[in-house]
Amino acid sequence: MKKQLWGISLFSLFLTAPAFAAVQPYKQVAGDCKVELKQDTLTLENSLIKRCWLWNNGNLITCKLKDKKNGLEWQTRNSQPDLALPGEKKEGDGATIRAEEIPASLQFTRHLRVFVEYAIGDLQVRKVFKVYPDCPAIACELYLKGKASQKWVKTLDNPADLQNIEKLTQNSQGGNVPVMEQLVLEGKHWQLEAVEFFDVTDRFNTLVRPVRALSYRDCLYRGNLLFAENTEKEAGFFMLKEAPTSNVQLYYPGGDFMVSEGTFRMVGLGIDSADVKADEWTKAYSYVTGTYRSGEKQKRMALRNYQMRIRPFLQDRDEMVMLNTWGDRGQDTRVNEAFCLKELELASRLGITHFQIDDGWQAGRSANSAYGGSFKNIWDNPDYWTPDPGRFPNGLAPIVERGKELGIEVCLWFNPSIQHDYADWQKDADALIALYEKYGIRTFKIDGTFFDNKLSESRLRSLYDRVMEATGWKAVLNLDATAGRRGGYFFFNEYGNIFLENRYTDWGNYYPYWSLRNLWMLSRYVAPQSLQIEFLNKWRNGDKYKGDRFAPATYSFDYLFAITMAAQPLAWFEASNLPDEAFPTGEVIKKYKAIQHDFHTGSVFPVGNEPSGKSWCGFQSIKEKKGYFLVFREYNDAESFDMDTFFEPGDEVEFKPVIGAGKAFRSITSGNGRIRFSLPQPNSYALYSYRVL
């Protein structure tokens, strides 16, 4: 059965879906994706992964996990349901199943979607599994309604007390926290990598914290991501918790993964029993489980394979080289029609594709305004989100039209009205939709959000869904990650990209290698093409960096741009403040745009050493036997460097320079796919295309 879902909110679909048919043996095949319920076993599989569950009247218990690519099958020892809620029954009741093939669209990549619904006591559970072709992972969305038998999350008297930890890790009836996913596998020899992430980048400047460990007795690990490798079998799996970062999750139980020898549990649903409504579905956090062969390269590739399926990555919608003038700290003092028209002309010289007008375009005055204002009671002014008539007497039409003539898409900043847990979310959505319908504006920076309870989170999701539906999923939301309790790197990924940082030369907190380091560290686990990374006007505020070896002015302007190439480049300045010597970088940007989408549709990972201002580092984009290599020689004396790559030992690789100081060469790789790169000067870079011969 096929059903076209283009432009439809899945959350809305779940709320209105008809009742399921009675449970019977069930089978559906869509390409290499398959679901089958036969006797007491449910099986989901594709060409790379197979997972089987005991049906248990819908309250599934994993019994088998197979890595089909590497021919390895795990016989599990699960005795409890994968979803184990404190105080709830072990066996389900009234279970039903159905499946849909979801075709490719602006909203989705092609996949098979399997709905399992059942009851445990007075609580209704809906699991929505997603199986993608040629993907070694299976994802699951979780929805609940009805009434729970007890409160799910309890506060431990002393989380450091091992006895309390052991109590925390008990399943279901005796446990203190909900378990959303679990695998119980044979073997004691497990190497773990638990990865915690941080947003709130106005405060944090190290955004990734991996912990490597060996499994032993009950331990609680923080992070959205857990890799586990069995050293006897030389194979492993990953669990991804699709939730905000650990330090801002709702009802956080003190950790995300409980591990004991071969037992692995993901905990914390992001909701408590009181959030579950009697007559409507409440969405909990989602999760993903995938398999891979042991090794750093293999586990990165397995995770990225899944991540690139979440949202179709389209050249004419998702690629951008954006200019936003807020980075020069002019705030809203200069924003008006004449200023924007001038910025567009200069942006065209630079090769900019998107011009975003930040705070100040609207009639209302925000708390960020240089003239004073507030985010409270926004809708007391029904014209708040219309163009300021004094600054834009002709509306935004002249700006949008001139942008079209120059090949530049005009975008806007927007701050949803936070009061009363986003009670006015429908008005906010209508304001964005009106801007789309009147001006064709479809890319919005979403700022100032803060969700500290399930209601506010749900309403924000409803706001985003409504905008995406109205635009036919042509919209892009730049979700700001700089402050507040927000979505982080694995939540709300279906809506657009992430505005990562605010950095300013005015405050002396823009250092190019800091931005490179954050991008480099994140890109090991997060697709960098989903992040906006800024480069600034290096000629401003030189006095704030006197005597500083790593000052922005010590780098060429095109080097600053090159730092952003693996991501979505963000020109964080007023183009009218640039000197004439900046604009030749427009030729570099033009060459970059010619290969930008090809670069980004590869799997992009960090290579070399962690950026420090003095290292050799870079990124490799991998597409079958070809791709791109972006190499940086930071401030050091080594004219060449042997860099481990994602090539196989013995590969012969041809490199051709695209941008920067590199020269064409061929090389045969040594151990770890090692290649020697050379660059003539400190603080230089090269972008190569490559092919494996």
N, C-alpha and C positions, 0 to 999 in steps of 0.2 A: 504494500500500500504506500503510495506516495502522497505527500501533502505539501503544497507550496506554502512556506511560512515567511516568505520575504516580506519584511516590513511589519511583522507581527510580534508583539511582546510575548515571549514565552511565558513570563510570569502571569500575564493576563490569560494566556491560553490554559495554563494549569488551573486557574481559578474557575474557568468556564467549561472545562473538558467534560464530556458526558460520562455517565457511570460506566465502569468497566463490565465486560461480559464475565460470565462464570468461568472459573479456572478450569482449563482443559489442557491437554498436551498442546504445545504451542511451538511454532517454528517460523522464522522469517529470515530471509537472506537478502542482503543488499550489497552487491559487489563481493568484496572479500570479508564483509562484516556479517556476523550471524548471531542469532539468538535462538536457543532451543530450550524448552521446558519438557522434560521427558521423565516420567515416573516421579522420582523424588529429587531430581537434579536439574538445576538451571545452569546453562552454559552460555557465556558470551565470549566471542572470539573474532579475530581477524587473522591476517597473514602472519602477525608477529607475536600475538599474545592470546592466551586462552585462560579463562578463569571459570571455575565451577563452584557452585554453592549447593548445599542441601537446602531444599525448598523451605522446609520448616513453616509451612503455611504463610510464606512471604517474608518472615523474619530471618533473612538469609544467614547461613553459616558457611563460610568458605571451607571447601574441602580439597581444592586443587588449584594450583597456579602454574602455568606452563609458559616458559620463554621459548616460543616456537622457532625464533630465529637461530637460537643457539642449542636447540634440542634438549633443554633442561626442564624437567618437571618437578615441582615441589609438591609433596604430599603434606598437607597441613594437618595440624593437631588441634584445630579450633573446636572447642566444646561449647562456647558461648556464641550467640549471634554477633555478627559484625557490629551492629548497632546495639549497644547495651546501655539502657537507661536505668538509673537507680530506682529500685522499687517496682519496675515494670516486669511483666511476664516474659518468659523466654520464648514461648511459642506464639506465632502469629495467628490471626483468625481472619476469615473472609478474604483471602488473598486473591488478587487479580493481576493480570499482566497484559500488556499490549506493546506494540512497537511501531515506529514510523521511520521511514527513510526520509531524511532531511536533505533536500537538494542544495547545491551551491547557490549562494545569493550574496547580496551586499551584507546580509546579516550573518550568514553561516558559511563555513566550509562544509562540504558534504560529509554526512555521517549517519549512523543508525542510532536512534534514540529509543530506549527501552524503559517503559513505565511499570514499576512494581508498586502495588498499593495493598496495605493490609492494616489490621488493627491489633494493638496490644492493650487489652483492657478497654478503657474509654478513650484511648489515644489512637488517632489515625496517622499512619506514616505513608509518605510517598517518596520513593527513590526513583530518580531519573538518571539512568546510565547513558553515557555517550561513548560510542565505539567508532573511532575514525579509521578509515582505510590506511593500511601500512603504518600504523602508529603503535608503539609498544606499551601503551598505557590505556587504562579505562577510567573515565571520570564519572563522578556521581554527584548530582544535586539532591539535597535532602529538604523535604517539606513536612511540616507537622500541623495537625489541628486536633481539636477535641479537648480532653482533660487528662492531665498527668495525675498519677496517684500520689506524688509527693514532690517537694522541692528537689531540684537536681543538684545544685551546686552548694556545697557546704564549705565553710571556712575552717581550715585546719588550725588547731591550737598552736602548733609549732611545725612549720613545713620542713625544718631541718631535722626533725625527729624521724629516724628510719622507720619506726613502728607506724607513724602516721603516713609515711610514704607508702608502706606496704598496704595500709588500709585504703589509701587513695587508689591503689592499683587493682583492688578487687573489682571483679566484674559485676555489673548489673545490680542484683538485689542488695549486696553489701557495700557497694562502692559509693564514693562521695561525688563523683563527676561522671557525666555522660561520656561513653566511648563511641566514636562515630565510625571507626574503621579499625580492624585488627587482623593480624596474621600471626599464627603460631606455627613456627617452622622448626625442622630438625636442625641439630648442630649447635655447638657452643662457640664456634670460631667466627665471630661476626665483627667486622670493622665498621664503625659508624662515622658518619659526618652529619651532624645536626647544624643547620644554618639559621641563625637569627638575623633579621633585617631591621633597619631603622629608617623611618622617614623623618618628619619634623626637621627638615634639613636646615632650617634657620638655627637649630641648636646642635644637631649632630653633623660631624664631618667625617665619620667613619660609619658607613651605612650597612656593612656586612660583618657578621661575627660568626665564623665557623668554629665548631668544636669537634675535634676528632677524638674518638674513644673506642674502647673495646667493650662489648656488651658483657654484663656480669649480672649481679642481682639488681633488684628494682632500682631504676634510676629515671629521673624526670628530666627531659631535655626541652629547651626552648627553641622555637624557630618554626617558620612556615614549611621547612623542607628537611626531610630525613633521607639520607642514603644509607643502605645497609648492604655490605658485601660479605658473603660467606667465603672464607679463604680456602676451604677444602674444595668447594665446588667451583671456585673462581667465577662466581656469578652473584648478582644482587638485584635489589629492587629499590625503588624510591617511593616515598609518600609525600605528596604535596598538599598542604592545607590552604585552600583558597579562601583566605581571610585577611583582615588587616594585620599589620605587624604585631608581634607578641605583646609589646608593651602597651598597646591600645585596644586589644580585643575585648569584646564584651564578655562578662562573666568568666574572666580568665582564671583557670584553675592552678596557675603557677607554672605551667609548662604545657607543651603541645604533644609530646611523645613520651610514653612510658615504655621502657625497654627492660626486659629481663631475659638474658641469654637469647633464646630464639623467639621470644614473645614481643610483639611490636604493636602498640596501641596508639591511636591518634585520639586525643581528648579535647573537649571544649567545643560545644556546638555554636557558641555565640548567642545562644538564647537560654533562658531558664524556663521552667515550667509555667511561670506566670505570664510569659510572653505568648504562649500558645492560645489561640482563640478557638472558640467552640465551632464557629461556622465559616472560617476562612483559613486558607493555608498560610503558614508562616515559614519563610525560607531561613534555614540554618546555614552555616558555612558549608561549602562544598569540599570535596577531596578527590584526589587522583592517585592511582597506584599503577606503577609501571615497572618493567623488567629490563635488565641489561646485563651484558657480559662485563666481568670485572675490569676496572681500569678507569682512569680519569676521563679519557676521551669518550669512552663508551657511555658513561653515566651522564655526561654533559649533553651528548647528542640525543640520548633517549628522552631526557627532560625537554630539550628544545623542540624535538619533534612534536611533542604534545602542545607546547606553548604556541607554536605557529599555527595551530588549528583553531584557537579560541575566537579570533576575529580575522576575517579575510583581509589580507594586507594588500591594498590596492594602490597602484601608482597615482591615479588621479584624485584619490581621496586622502591617503595616509602619508604620502611623501610630502615634505615641505622644507624649505629654508625660510624660516620666519624672522621677521623684524618686529620687535616690540620695544618701544621707546622708553619704557619704565626704568631700564637699567641705568640711565643717566640721572636718576633721582629728580627729574623735573616734575614728577608726579603729574598733577592735572593742570599745572600752571600754563602750559603751552598748547594743550590739546584744543584745537579748533579746526575749522575747515581749511584755512590757508596753510597751517602747519602740516596737516595730513597730506594735502596735495603736494607740498614741497618734499615731504618724506617719501612719497611714492616715486617721485622723479629720481631721487637719489637712490632709493631702493632698487629701482630698475637698473641703474648703473652697476650696482653690486651683484645683480643676478638673483635678488630676493623673489620668492614665489608667493609668500603670504605676508601681509602687513596687518598686524594686530593692534587695534586701538585699545589700550588698557583703561583703567579706571579714569573717568573724566569725560567720557563721551556722552554719558546719560544725564538727564535733567536732574536727578537726585544727587545729593552730595553724600559720599560715603565717609566713613571714619578715616580713610586713607587720604582724603582730600587735603591739599595744602590750605584750604580755606575753612576747614572744619566741617564736620558732618557726623553721621551716625549710620550704623547698620540696623538700628532698632526701628520697628514699626514702619518698615519700608512702604507697605501698601496703604499707609495713611495718605500717601501721595500716589494716586493712580497713574500718574505720568512719569513715575520714577525711572522706568526703563524705556523711555523714549528719548531720542536725541535731544540734547540741550539746545533749546531754540536760540540762545544767545551765541553759542559757539558754532552751531550748525544750523544756520537759518534756513538752509535748503534741505535739511535732513541729511541723511548719509548718502543720498543718491549720487551727488557729484563725486564723492570719494570712491564709491563702488564702481561707477562708470569709468572713471579715470584708471582705476586699478585694472579693470577688464581690458582697457586699451593697451595697458603696459604688460598684460599677462600676469598680474598680481591679484591674488584673492584677498579680499578684505575680511578681517576677523575681528571679534570683539571679546572683551572681558565681561564676566558676569559673576555676581555674588548672590547665591540663593538666600532668601529671607529666613534666617535661622530661628526666629522667635517661635515659641510654643511648638518646638519639635517639628519645624517646617510645616506648620499647619497651612501655610499659603503656597504649598508646592505646586498646586494646579495653576495659580496665577503666575508663578515663576515660569512654569512650562509654557504657558500661553504667551508670555512676553518673549521668550526665545523663539517660539514658533512664529510669532508675528514678525520678528526680525528676519526670519528665514523667508517667509512668504512675501514680505514687502521688498526686501533687498537681495534675497538670495544668499544671505550670510549663513554659513553652516558650520563654522569652526569657532568654538567658544572656549575661552579659558574659564574654568569653573574654580572660583577662589572662595576662601572664607568658610568652607564647610567644617562642621564639627558634629559628629554623631556619637553621643555617649549613652544611647539607649537604642533598643530595637526599633521603636517607633520612628525615631528620626532617621535611622538607617533605611528603613523600609520606604519612608516617604521620599528620600533622596533617590532611591532606586526607581520609584514610580515616576518621579520628575524626569529622570534620564530616559526611561523607557518611553514616556509620552513624547519627548522631543525626538527620539530616534524613530518612532513610528510615524510621526507627522512628516519627517523628512525622508521617509523611505530608507532609513539607515544610511543616508548620505552624509549625515552630520559627523563631526569629530569633536569630542570633548577633551580639552587639555585639562586633566585633573591635577590641580595644584597639590603638591606633597610637602610643602615647606613648613606647615604649622598645623596644630590642632589634631584631633582624633579623626583620621581620614582613612582612605582605602589601602594605602601602601602599594605594594608591587604585584599582588596576586588577587586583588579584589576590584570589581568594577572594570576588569580588563576588556570587556566587550564593547566599551563605549569610545575608545580613542587612545590617546597617549598620556604620558605623565610629565607634567612640568616639574622638574626635579629640584631646582635650586634658585634662591635669590643670592647673588653675590654682587658686590658693588666696590668699585675703586674708591668711591667717596668714603667708605668705611675701612678701606685697606684690607678687605677680606676676600678679594678676588685674586687667587693665585692659579695660573693656568694648570699647573701640575696637580693641584687639589681637585679640580674638575675632572682632569684626565684620570686621576686615581679613583674617584668615585665611580666614573663610568666603567673603568677597567674592572674594578672589584664586583660591581653589580652584574656585569655582562657574563660572568661565569655562570650565573643562575637566572638572569632576567634577559630577555631579548633586547639588546640595546636599541634596536630600531623603534622600540616603543617608548623611548625616553627622549625628552627634549633637553639638550645640553647647551649651555650658553657660552658665547664668546663676547668679550667686551671691547670698548674703545680703549686701547692701550695707551693712548696719548693723554688721557685725562688723569688728573690727580697724581702726577709723578712725585710730588712732594710728600705724599703719604708713604712712599716706598724708598726713600733715599737710602742708598747703601745696601739695598736688598738684592741679593743675587738672583732671586726668583721673582722679581718684580715683573708685571706684565710687559713693561717697556723693553725688557731684555729679549723678548721673542719677536719674530716677524709676525705681521698681522695674519698672513696666510697660515702660519703655524698654529695660531690661536683658533682659526677656523678648522684646521685639520683635526684638532682635538675632538671636534664635534662630529666628524664624518661618520663614525660607526653608529651614531644616534641620529636624531632629527635636529639639525643645527638651528640654534636660536641666536640671532643677532640682537643682543640685549643692550641697545644704545639708541640714541638719536642720530640718524644718518647725517643730519645737518651739522652735528658737532665733529664729524670726521674731517681730518685734513685731506688734501688732494692725494697724498701718497697712499691713502688707504684704498682708493678705488681700483687700482690695478688688480687687487684681490678678486675683483669681479670676474676676471678671466679664469682664476682658479675655481671659483664657484661654478662658473659655466661648465668647465670640464667635469667637475664633480657631479653636477646634475645629469650629465649624459650617462653616467654609470650608477647613479644613486640607487635606483630601484634594483638593478642587477646585483649590486653589492648587498642590499638589505634583504633580498629574497634568499640569500644564502644563510646558513647557520653561522652567526658571528660570535666568536669567542675571544677572550684575551689570550695573548701570548707574551713571552718574555717575563721580565721581572716586574714587580709591583712599582708603579710610577712613584718616584721620590723626588723628582727634579734632577736626579743624577743617573737614572737607570737607562737601559734599553728595554723597550716595551712595545706593545702594539696589539693589533687585532687581525684575526684571520676569518675571512668569509668563505664558507665551504659549500660548493655546489658540484656534486659528483666529482668529475676530474678537472674542475676548474674553479676559479673564484678570485678573491682579492686578498692582498696583504697590505696592511697599513702599519708602517714601522716608524718608531720615534727613537732618535738618539737624543736623550736629554743632555744636561750639562755634564759631560764626562770626557775623558781623554782617549777612550777606546774607539778607534776608527772603524772597527768591525766587532761583531758579536755573534756567537753561536746560539741560536734561538730554537728551543724545542717547539714543534709545530704539531698540527693534526695530520701531517703526512705520515705514510708508512715508511719504515726504514727501507732504503734501497730505491725509493721513488726518484725518477729523474724529472725535475720540474723546471719549466721555462718561465722566467719572470720578465714582464715588460712594464716599464714605468708609465704611469698615467698622469700623476701630478707629483711635484716635489723634486728632491735632489737625487733620486735613485737612477741607476743605470741598468740597462738590460743585462741579464745573465742567466746561465743555466747552472743547476747544481744537482748532485745526487745526495739524497738525505742519508744521514747516519742514524745511530740509535735515537729513539724518541722522535724520529722524523726531523732531526736537527738540520738547520740551514744556517749558513753564515751570511749575515747581512752587513753591508758597509755603507756608511754615510760620511760625507767629507767634513762636516762641521758639527760642533755641539749645537743643541737646540735646532736640529733639522729633522726632516721627515721625508718619507716617500710612500706613495700609494702605488702599488703594483697590481696588475692583473696577472694571473698565472694559469698554467695548464700543466697537468701531469702527463708526460709523454708516454 
